[in-house]
């Protein structure tokens, strides 16, 4: 019985219930042999490119294999009878359901004016880094494909690779989902996979869902296939959208990898890269709303001002809090303004993502500044206990 329908509109697609669904309803299943893995992609690409791995492809990453496999669906067709790829490109129907390049909204699909909105934020630098990384990968793939077939290499464009790589960044699950005890936890041993059908559901934070894997016993291996299923644990009304839960993710990750954002996202974070004292390596710190993670950040930074094994003095505390506060105020000052210029030239959904992201960054930095104000007051109180009266100047970032 059909339980769900996929709706496609100008603002994207969604999956809705065709009838009332009780809690704990399994809404979608996918056989393992339809999952796009690196192993499958690599096998099919190698078969199309002559049947062997050469030196150039031996160092390809999983994204290159999967993106190349996806791209081949769009550029190999009846005009290429010599490639004999019809039985090797197995996912045309699935890929036909995915959004076009024009409807993707990750930052690599922004216009220059839209990307300029984010200048001064971590997303801006991360986008430039990703652009360089993916273009390097694309050039490596195109060079190897051109060695095999020059005409095919010319059709292997940046737009094709970008679209395929974006499908992977926005729709991939970790390969750990295919284990007997499926989990969304990433590790060094997991690889990205695409699960047709399951990836059609949009994200809703906190949506209670669970995954299950069914492996047929020895008696049924010939007639049944291993499958992965998604079950939702809330009842759903007829016509209501069905959601998956991608897990807690900050807007920076949602925008960069998925192309959407959440207003007032409680999982928002900001990554601070702090250079240590001379000779020490810079560290990265991820701070959340309400200064979550600030205690460990402060303990580490304060240790840079104290003698080895020595407890901090009030001077150490004031020096550390003053230095960090100046750094944060500088970072706040470099954030873009919320007032968007030439808004008519920008797509509304990109502007919305910008405002969601900027609100989170400002809120986190403000909460961290408040945390440091409290540490400054700790230093002042310690000095007073030692009979020293500390008076901060008006221009100081902190006041008594």
ZALUMTI-105106 format. One line per 10 residues: number of its first residue (from 1); their letters; for each residue x, y, z of C-alpha. Coordinates in Angstrom, 2 decimals, always signed. Example, Ala and Ser with C-alpha at 12.3 -4.5 7.8 and 13.67 -1.06 7.14 Angstrom:
! residues 2
1 = AS = +12.30/-4.50/+7.80  +13.67/-1.06/+7.14
//
This chain:
! residues 400
1 = XXXXXXXXXX = +0.00/+0.00/+0.00  +1.30/+3.44/-0.90  +1.77/+5.54/+2.22  +3.60/+8.62/+1.00  +3.74/+11.02/-1.94  +6.56/+13.30/-3.01  +5.51/+16.84/-3.92  +7.71/+19.12/-5.98  +7.20/+22.88/-6.06  +9.07/+26.09/-6.75
11 = XXXXXXXXXX = +10.56/+26.08/-3.26  +11.75/+22.48/-3.39  +10.24/+19.07/-2.74  +8.74/+17.31/+0.25  +7.24/+13.96/+1.15  +3.70/+13.91/+2.58  +1.51/+11.20/+4.07  -1.26/+9.91/+1.77  -3.20/+8.64/+4.79  -3.08/+8.90/+8.56
21 = XXXXXXXXXX = +0.09/+7.23/+9.80  +0.25/+5.85/+13.29  +3.32/+6.31/+15.46  +6.14/+3.86/+14.74  +5.27/+3.57/+11.05  +8.00/+2.43/+8.69  +7.67/+4.79/+5.77  +10.50/+3.93/+3.39  +12.78/+1.00/+2.61  +15.74/+0.69/+0.28
31 = XXXXXXXXXX = +17.49/-2.53/-0.79  +21.23/-2.51/-0.22  +21.90/-3.12/-3.90  +20.35/+0.26/-4.80  +22.60/+2.19/-2.39  +25.34/+4.21/-4.12  +28.61/+3.43/-2.37  +32.19/+4.20/-3.27  +32.74/+0.53/-4.08  +29.84/+0.44/-6.54
41 = XXXXXXXXXX = +30.76/+3.78/-8.12  +34.41/+2.80/-8.48  +33.54/-0.56/-10.03  +31.21/+0.97/-12.63  +33.49/+3.91/-13.50  +36.48/+1.59/-13.98  +34.41/-0.67/-16.21  +33.41/+2.30/-18.36  +36.98/+3.64/-18.49  +38.52/+0.44/-19.74
51 = XXXXXXXXXX = +38.46/-1.99/-16.87  +41.56/-1.13/-14.85  +42.73/+1.44/-12.31  +45.59/+3.56/-13.63  +48.00/+5.68/-11.66  +45.86/+8.80/-11.98  +42.70/+7.27/-10.51  +44.42/+5.26/-7.79  +44.45/+8.29/-5.48  +40.86/+9.41/-6.11
61 = XXXXXXXXXX = +38.79/+10.09/-3.00  +35.31/+8.65/-2.42  +33.71/+11.93/-3.55  +35.52/+11.72/-6.89  +34.35/+8.18/-7.57  +30.74/+8.83/-6.63  +30.55/+12.26/-8.32  +32.07/+10.83/-11.50  +29.61/+7.92/-11.47  +26.70/+10.34/-11.01
71 = XXXXXXXXXX = +28.00/+12.68/-13.73  +28.37/+9.86/-16.24  +24.60/+9.35/-16.06  +24.13/+12.84/-17.46  +26.83/+12.92/-20.14  +26.92/+9.35/-21.48  +24.02/+8.32/-23.68  +23.02/+6.95/-27.07  +25.61/+9.22/-28.69  +28.33/+7.08/-27.08
81 = XXXXXXXXXX = +27.67/+3.52/-28.30  +31.35/+2.64/-27.97  +31.31/+3.18/-24.19  +28.88/+0.32/-23.58  +27.65/+1.96/-20.36  +23.93/+1.20/-20.44  +24.28/-1.71/-18.00  +26.73/+0.15/-15.78  +24.79/+3.35/-15.07  +22.14/+1.96/-12.74
91 = XXXXXXXXXX = +20.62/+5.05/-11.13  +19.08/+7.17/-13.90  +15.57/+7.02/-12.42  +16.83/+8.04/-8.99  +18.99/+10.88/-10.30  +16.07/+12.19/-12.38  +14.23/+12.88/-9.11  +16.98/+15.10/-7.69  +16.94/+18.91/-7.94  +18.56/+20.63/-10.88
101 = XXXXXXXXXX = +21.71/+22.66/-10.51  +19.68/+25.88/-10.70  +17.70/+24.96/-7.58  +20.67/+24.04/-5.39  +21.52/+26.60/-2.71  +24.85/+25.62/-1.14  +27.38/+28.49/-1.16  +29.21/+27.16/-4.24  +25.94/+27.81/-6.07  +25.68/+31.39/-4.79
111 = XXXXXXXXXX = +26.12/+34.30/-7.15  +29.16/+36.51/-6.41  +26.86/+39.09/-4.79  +25.25/+36.44/-2.60  +28.58/+35.04/-1.45  +29.78/+38.58/-0.71  +27.02/+38.77/+1.94  +29.00/+36.30/+4.04  +32.37/+38.05/+3.78  +33.86/+38.33/+7.26
121 = XXXXXXXXXX = +32.33/+35.04/+8.43  +33.69/+31.52/+8.68  +31.34/+30.39/+5.89  +33.01/+32.75/+3.42  +36.46/+31.26/+3.98  +35.11/+27.71/+4.09  +33.40/+28.26/+0.74  +36.61/+29.47/-0.90  +38.47/+26.47/+0.56  +35.82/+24.06/-0.72
131 = XXXXXXXXXX = +35.83/+25.68/-4.14  +39.60/+25.15/-4.44  +39.41/+21.59/-3.12  +36.56/+20.46/-5.37  +37.99/+22.13/-8.46  +41.27/+20.31/-7.86  +39.35/+17.04/-7.66  +37.36/+17.87/-10.79  +40.51/+18.64/-12.78  +42.05/+15.32/-11.69
141 = XXXXXXXXXX = +38.94/+13.44/-12.79  +38.65/+15.32/-16.07  +42.32/+14.68/-16.92  +41.94/+10.93/-16.41  +38.66/+10.78/-18.33  +40.19/+12.79/-21.19  +43.06/+10.31/-21.44  +40.49/+7.61/-22.08  +38.11/+9.67/-24.25  +38.88/+13.30/-25.10
151 = XXXXXXXXXX = +35.31/+14.04/-26.12  +33.93/+12.62/-22.87  +36.47/+14.66/-20.91  +35.28/+17.86/-22.60  +31.71/+17.09/-21.54  +32.82/+16.44/-17.95  +32.28/+20.07/-16.95  +32.71/+21.82/-13.61  +28.95/+22.37/-13.37  +28.33/+18.63/-13.75
161 = XXXXXXXXXX = +30.91/+17.76/-11.09  +29.72/+20.50/-8.73  +26.12/+19.30/-9.00  +27.08/+15.68/-8.34  +29.38/+16.59/-5.43  +26.59/+18.73/-3.95  +24.18/+15.81/-4.13  +26.72/+13.90/-2.06  +27.26/+16.68/+0.50  +23.54/+17.37/+0.89
171 = XXXXXXXXXX = +22.09/+13.86/+0.72  +24.79/+11.44/+1.91  +24.54/+9.23/+4.95  +27.47/+7.47/+6.68  +28.12/+3.90/+5.58  +27.66/+2.87/+9.23  +23.91/+2.86/+8.50  +24.40/-0.37/+6.57  +25.73/-2.24/+9.62  +23.52/-4.70/+11.56
181 = XXXXXXXXXX = +23.18/-1.99/+14.21  +22.80/+1.14/+12.04  +24.10/+4.44/+13.36  +24.51/+7.97/+12.02  +27.82/+8.37/+13.87  +30.67/+9.24/+11.52  +34.14/+7.84/+12.08  +37.42/+7.48/+10.21  +36.17/+4.17/+8.84  +32.82/+5.42/+7.48
191 = XXXXXXXXXX = +32.28/+6.61/+3.92  +29.46/+8.66/+2.38  +26.66/+6.74/+0.70  +23.49/+7.74/-1.12  +20.27/+5.90/-0.22  +17.66/+6.45/-2.95  +14.21/+7.31/-1.65  +15.28/+7.69/+1.95  +17.09/+10.93/+1.10  +13.88/+12.49/-0.22
201 = XXXXXXXXXX = +12.73/+13.49/+3.26  +13.53/+16.97/+4.51  +15.11/+17.66/+7.90  +13.35/+18.58/+11.10  +15.33/+19.03/+14.28  +14.25/+16.70/+17.06  +12.08/+14.52/+14.82  +12.02/+11.05/+16.48  +13.10/+8.50/+13.89  +14.98/+5.22/+13.91
211 = XXXXXXXXXX = +16.80/+3.10/+11.38  +16.72/-0.64/+10.99  +18.56/-3.10/+8.79  +17.01/-6.39/+7.73  +19.39/-9.16/+6.70  +17.65/-12.30/+5.34  +18.59/-15.57/+6.96  +20.30/-18.33/+5.01  +16.97/-19.86/+3.95  +15.77/-16.67/+2.26
221 = XXXXXXXXXX = +18.97/-15.22/+0.78  +17.89/-16.14/-2.75  +14.42/-14.59/-2.49  +15.03/-11.63/-0.17  +17.52/-8.80/-0.17  +19.12/-6.87/+2.70  +17.22/-3.61/+3.22  +17.52/-0.45/+5.27  +14.33/+1.15/+6.64  +13.34/+4.44/+8.25
231 = XXXXXXXXXX = +10.62/+4.52/+10.93  +8.98/+7.66/+12.29  +7.73/+7.62/+15.87  +5.17/+10.43/+15.76  +1.68/+10.01/+14.33  +1.21/+11.92/+11.08  -2.00/+13.35/+9.65  -3.06/+12.85/+6.05  -1.33/+15.41/+3.84  +1.24/+16.32/+6.50
241 = XXXXXXXXXX = +4.90/+16.44/+5.55  +7.13/+13.62/+6.76  +10.59/+14.45/+8.07  +13.88/+12.77/+8.74  +16.26/+13.94/+11.47  +19.83/+14.63/+10.33  +21.00/+15.08/+13.91  +22.12/+18.28/+15.68  +23.83/+20.51/+13.13  +24.73/+24.22/+13.26
251 = XXXXXXXXXX = +23.56/+26.53/+10.50  +27.12/+26.78/+9.22  +27.04/+23.06/+8.38  +23.47/+23.14/+7.09  +24.22/+26.03/+4.73  +27.59/+24.79/+3.51  +26.57/+21.18/+3.01  +22.81/+21.22/+2.51  +21.75/+24.66/+1.32  +19.22/+25.58/+4.02
261 = XXXXXXXXXX = +19.16/+26.98/+7.54  +17.06/+26.94/+10.72  +15.92/+30.13/+12.47  +17.33/+30.53/+16.00  +19.09/+27.19/+15.60  +19.95/+26.02/+19.14  +22.78/+23.89/+17.73  +24.60/+26.86/+16.22  +28.33/+27.11/+16.89  +31.25/+29.28/+15.93
271 = XXXXXXXXXX = +34.78/+27.97/+15.39  +37.56/+30.12/+16.83  +41.14/+29.57/+15.77  +43.44/+30.89/+18.47  +47.18/+31.17/+18.01  +49.07/+29.98/+21.07  +52.18/+31.40/+22.64  +55.39/+31.38/+20.63  +56.27/+27.89/+19.45  +52.84/+26.41/+20.16
281 = XXXXXXXXXX = +50.36/+25.36/+17.51  +47.10/+27.27/+16.99  +44.02/+25.46/+18.28  +40.44/+25.45/+17.07  +37.61/+25.84/+19.54  +33.93/+25.28/+18.82  +31.70/+27.45/+20.99  +27.92/+27.19/+21.10  +25.07/+29.38/+22.25  +25.06/+30.41/+25.93
291 = XXXXXXXXXX = +28.86/+30.11/+25.76  +28.70/+26.32/+25.63  +32.26/+25.02/+25.53  +33.67/+28.27/+26.95  +34.99/+26.72/+30.18  +37.47/+24.44/+28.41  +38.36/+27.27/+26.02  +39.07/+29.63/+28.94  +41.08/+27.08/+30.94  +43.31/+26.40/+27.97
301 = XXXXXXXXXX = +43.84/+30.04/+27.06  +44.48/+31.08/+30.64  +47.18/+28.42/+30.90  +49.11/+30.32/+28.22  +49.55/+33.20/+30.70  +50.57/+31.27/+33.80  +53.87/+29.76/+34.77  +54.15/+26.03/+34.27  +52.27/+24.29/+37.06  +51.50/+27.60/+38.75
311 = XXXXXXXXXX = +48.00/+28.79/+39.71  +46.89/+31.93/+37.82  +47.33/+35.33/+39.44  +44.79/+38.11/+39.09  +47.12/+39.67/+36.53  +47.07/+36.46/+34.49  +43.27/+36.43/+34.57  +42.97/+40.09/+33.57  +45.57/+39.74/+30.80  +43.88/+36.65/+29.37
321 = XXXXXXXXXX = +40.35/+38.01/+29.52  +41.45/+41.35/+28.09  +43.31/+39.77/+25.18  +40.47/+37.39/+24.33  +37.85/+40.12/+24.64  +39.72/+42.34/+22.21  +39.98/+39.43/+19.80  +36.23/+38.75/+20.00  +35.31/+42.41/+19.62  +37.48/+42.54/+16.52
331 = XXXXXXXXXX = +35.72/+39.46/+15.15  +32.30/+40.96/+15.88  +33.40/+44.14/+14.14  +34.34/+42.17/+11.03  +30.99/+40.39/+10.80  +28.80/+41.75/+8.01  +25.90/+44.04/+8.73  +22.42/+42.55/+8.90  +21.24/+45.35/+6.60  +21.42/+43.84/+3.13
341 = XXXXXXXXXX = +22.16/+46.19/+0.26  +20.71/+45.67/-3.23  +18.42/+42.99/-1.88  +16.50/+42.90/-5.18  +19.59/+41.37/-6.81  +19.67/+38.47/-4.35  +17.53/+35.36/-4.08  +15.25/+35.54/-1.02  +16.17/+32.08/+0.32  +19.86/+33.02/+0.32
351 = XXXXXXXXXX = +19.10/+36.23/+2.23  +17.10/+34.20/+4.74  +20.02/+31.81/+5.28  +22.33/+34.79/+5.76  +20.13/+36.31/+8.46  +19.70/+32.98/+10.27  +23.44/+32.39/+10.25  +24.40/+35.94/+11.25  +21.96/+35.95/+14.17  +23.59/+32.81/+15.55
361 = XXXXXXXXXX = +27.14/+34.09/+15.16  +26.36/+37.39/+16.88  +24.52/+35.63/+19.70  +27.37/+33.20/+20.36  +30.06/+35.89/+20.33  +27.98/+38.10/+22.64  +27.50/+35.24/+25.09  +31.22/+34.53/+25.02  +31.98/+38.18/+25.69  +29.64/+38.04/+28.71
371 = XXXXXXXXXX = +31.51/+34.95/+29.88  +34.80/+36.84/+29.65  +33.33/+39.82/+31.52  +32.60/+37.43/+34.37  +36.19/+36.16/+34.26  +37.46/+39.75/+34.38  +35.34/+40.33/+37.45  +36.89/+37.20/+38.96  +40.31/+38.79/+38.46  +39.18/+42.07/+40.02
381 = XXXXXXXXXX = +37.76/+40.25/+43.03  +40.98/+38.27/+43.47  +43.00/+41.49/+43.42  +40.75/+43.09/+46.02  +41.23/+40.10/+48.29  +44.95/+40.85/+48.06  +44.32/+44.49/+48.98  +44.69/+45.82/+45.43  +41.95/+48.01/+43.93  +41.61/+47.58/+40.20
391 = XXXXXXXXXX = +39.94/+50.33/+38.17  +39.45/+49.64/+34.46  +39.60/+52.57/+32.07  +36.52/+53.61/+30.10  +38.10/+52.43/+26.85  +38.67/+48.93/+28.23  +36.46/+46.23/+26.80  +35.41/+45.29/+30.31  +34.21/+47.47/+33.14  +34.34/+46.86/+36.85
//
